[in-house]
Amino acid sequence: MKEFELIKEFFTAQPVSRKDVVMGIGDDCALIKANSGKLIAVTTDTLVAGVHFPLDTPPRAIGHKAVAVNLSDLAAMGAEPCWISVAITLPEVNQQWLAEFTAGVFELTEYFNVQLIGGDTTSGPLSITITAQGTVPEGKALCRNGAQNGDYLYVTGNLGDAGLALAAINGKVELTKVDFDKVLNKLNYPKPQVLAGQLMREYANSAIDVSDGLLADLNHLCQASKLGANIKVEDIPLSETLRNNLSAEAAVAMALSAGDDYQLIFTTSATNKVGLETAMGHANIDFSCIGQLNPSGEIKLSYNDLPYEAPNLGFEHFADNSSKHA
């Protein structure tokens, strides 16, 4: 099967056709109608086999995750996801693999009303690069550098389950089948917090998604805002599965540094705290307040008001842990 036959067979037929797409797949560029009063948020992420997902990951999960990690970036900006482009490098043309991969892509694009508008296909080691674009009202985008001294620090969902799945895959911990399936689903099928991002843009000052680990990503936010943070370890949200399979200390370390959770870290002022919590509660979004920002420039942990030693910051490309999914 040649390149354009592959594109026509697997990528042209999709469940979403947006009115703001003038030209989608099939030309040199896509054409999109820009809406006045809104900014276009653009993000690009590459997933490489053995680095961002284990080599034996099902193709449907790869397709889902490739889209999810990009929509998570848009969510962190408070943006509404609208369009994606997919560039995929394949070692061979396996039609069954491609059918499952595109099913994973399209189940998520359909859910969030996102249209695939272009991309590229090449031959080589398996990798997927997606560019996702969305819109956010002018003046409402949530940026890392928007945090203010005294802001309360929050995170959505639970942290550490995806890391526990990786630990089990790599033979570092033994789980029952039931528990392994639970956390493997968190690793393979992350749920981007799009609704949370759009709700919090009315109340929050800053946000970032958790891809490399709570400490690593919070550090990015603090550096951009030139602030520090105090984190109450006992308030970090951990699932029952994580608590039941690791010691308390190991569970906290996993939540702080493992990554792949794709939850949102966000901050808000004391003035907007009640409004934010009310809005998130009405939308049935799980969230936890885990600390507060300060002018120190350092991230400090405490457990029941006593100092707590932090583990390593988390995943970093080109560091010694850059093949953690192999």
N, C-alpha and C positions, 0 to 999 in steps of 0.2 A: 504494500500500500504506500503510495507516494504522499508527500507532505500535504498537498491541497485536498487529496482524497480523504486523508486522515482528518483534516480540519472540518471538511463537509460532513463526514460521517459522525464525528463525536462531539464537535463543539458548536456547530451551527444551530442545531435544533435544541432550544432551551426554553424553559418555562416562563421567562420574563421578557416582556417587550415594553420598555418605558417610552412615554410620549416625548421625553426630553432628549432621546437619542435619534438624531437625524440620520446618521450613518453608523452602522455597527460593523460587524465582521464582514470582510469581503473587499475592502479597499485599502489604500496605503495608510490612511488614518481614520480613526473614528471621529465623528462630529457630534458635539453635545451642545444643547442650548443652555447657556448660562443664565441663571435666575438673578435678577437684580436684588440687591439687599442681602445677598448671601456670599460667603466665601467658599471656595472649593478647597477641601482638604485632600491632600494626596499622600499616600504612603506606599512603600514598596518593601516586600520581604521575600527572601529566598530561603527555601527549604531544601537541604542537601541530604540525600540518603546516608545514614550512618552518623550524621551530625545532628540533624533536627528531628529525625525519627529513626527508630530501629530498622534494620534492613528488611526484616520480615513483616513490617507493618502492612496490613491489608490496604489495597489501593483505594477503597472507598474512604477509609480513615485518612489517608494521605490527602485526598481531594478535599475532604471536609476541613482538615486542619490547615491546609494551605490557605483556604479562604478565611477561616476563623481568625487566624493570627493577624491578618490584615484588617479585618473588621474590628478586631480588638483595639488596634491603633486608632481607628476612626472613632471608636467609642470613647477612648481616652481624651479625645479632643472635643467631645460632645457633638460629633457630627452624625448626620443621617447618611448611611451608606447608600450609594447609588449605582456605581459602575465599577467593573473590574476588567483588567487585561491579564491574560495568562500566557507566560512563556515557559514551555516545558521541554526539557532535554531528556530523551529516552534512549536507553541502550539498544532497544529493539521495538518494533511495532507488534505489540501483543494486544489483539482486539478485545479479549476478555478483560485484561487489565485496564485498558482505556475505558471500557464501558463502565466498570466499577468506579474508576477514578472520577469520571465526569458525573456519575450519579452522586458521588460525595460532594462535588463542587455545586451541582445544581440544586441539591436538596437544601443547601444553606442559602444560595442566592435567591431561590424562590421564597424562602421563609422571610428574608429581609428585603424583598423586592429590589434586588440588585441585578443589573443586566451585564452579561459578558459582552464586551464591545470590541475585543481584539486580542492580539498576542502573537506568539511565534512558536514554532516547533522545530527542534534540531535533534541531531543524533549525538549521543555521548553518555557519560555517566548520569544517572537519574538525579535531576534537580528540578525544582519548580519555583519560578519567580512570578509573583503576582503584584500588580499595581492596583490598588484600590483607591477610589475617589468618592468623596461624599460632600455634602454641603452643611454649612453651619451659619446661622445668622451673624452678620457683622457685629463685632463687639462681644460675642458670646463664646468664642472658642476657648477651651480650657488648655492652657499651656503650662509647661513645667516651671516656667519662671514667674508664675503668677501667685505663688504662695506668699502668705504674709506672716510675720512674727505673731505668735499666739494662736494661729490657726489650729483647729482640731484635726487630727489625722485619722482617716477611715480607710477601710478596705472592704470590698464586696466579697461575698461567698466564704468558702473555706480555703485554706492554703495547705500545700504539702501533699495532696493526694496523687498528683501526677508524678511527683518525685518518688513517692512510695512505689508506684507502678514500675518506674525505671529501676529502682533498687531491686525489686522482685525479678524483673527481666534479667538484670545483671547478676543474679544469684546472691545478692547481699542480704536478703531477707526472705523468709518463707511465709507465704500467705495461703489461706484456704482458697478454694476456687471461687467461692462467693465473694470474698474480699478482693481477690485479684481482679475479678471481672468488674467490680465496682470502680476500682482505681484505674484500671486499664481504660475504661470508658472515659474517665476524666482526662487521661493522657491523649487518647486518640480522637476524642470528639469534644474538644473544649467548646464552651458556649460563650461567645463574645457578649459582653455586657452592654449592648447597644442601647437598650431602654434606659439603663442606669445612667449612661453617659449623657443622654439627652435630658433626663430629669435633673441631673446635678448641675448642668450648665447654668441653671437659674440661681443656684445657691453657692456653688463651689468656686474657689479661687484658682485651683490648680488640679491636675490629674496626670496619671501615667498608668500604663497597664503593667501587670506583673508577668513578664516573660522570662527574665533571667533570675528571678528570686526577689523576695520582698526587700531585703537589705540592698541589693545591687540597684534595683529600680528606684527605691526611695532615695538612695544616694544620688542618682541622676537628678531627681527632683530638687533635692536640697542644694546641690551644687548650682543648678540653674537659678534657684531663688536666693542663693547665698544665705542659707539658713541651716540650722541643725534640728534635731528631733529627739524627743524622749519617747521611747516605746515601752509600754507595759506588756511584758511577755505573757502574763496571765490572761490578757484580753485578746490575744491573737486567736482568730477562729480556726479551730481544728476539728476535723470530722471524727466521728466515733470510730471509724475504721482505722484512722491514723493513730488515735489514742490507744486502741486495743492491740495494735501490732508493734508499737515501739515504746521504749521507755519515755517518760515525760520529757527528759532532756533531748533525746533523739528526735522526738516528734516536733519539738520547737525548732531544733536545728534544721529539720527538713522543711518546715514552713518558712523559715527565714531565708533559706539559701537555695532550695532545689529548683525553683522556676517551673515553667510550662503550665502555670495555673491560669493565666489570661483573665485574672480578675482585675479590678481597678483599685488603685490607691488614689485617694483624693483628699483635699483639705478644704475647710470652710471656717469662716469667722464665727465668733461667739454670737454675733447678731443673727447670722443665717442658720445656726445650728439646729434650732427647733424646726424651722421651715424645711430644711433638707431632710431631717429625720422623718418628718411627717409625710413628705412627698414619697420618699423611698418606702416607707411603711405601707402607705396606701397602694403602692404598686407591687407589694409582696416581694420586694427585693431584699435579700439577706445582706446585712452590712454590720460592721462592728467598728466602734471607735477604739483605736489602739494606742493613742498618745496625743502629743501636742508638739507643735513646732516652736523653736526658740532661736535666738540669734547666735548660738555658740558655733555654728558651722560643723558640728559633730553629731553623729547618731549614737545615742546612748541607750542601753537596755537596762530595764530593772524588773525584778520579780518580787512582788509584795514589798516594794520600796527599797529593795536591796539591789546593789549592782549585779548585772548578769553579763557574763562574758559572751561576746558574739562569735558565731562560727565564721567561716570564710564568706565573702560577700556574695558569691553566687557564680553563675555561668558567665564566661567571657570568651569571645572568639580569640583565637591565636594564643590562648593560655594553655596550661597543661591539661585542663579539663575539657578542651574543645571537641572531644570525640565521645562525649558522655552517652550518646544514643547508639553507639556502634554495637 
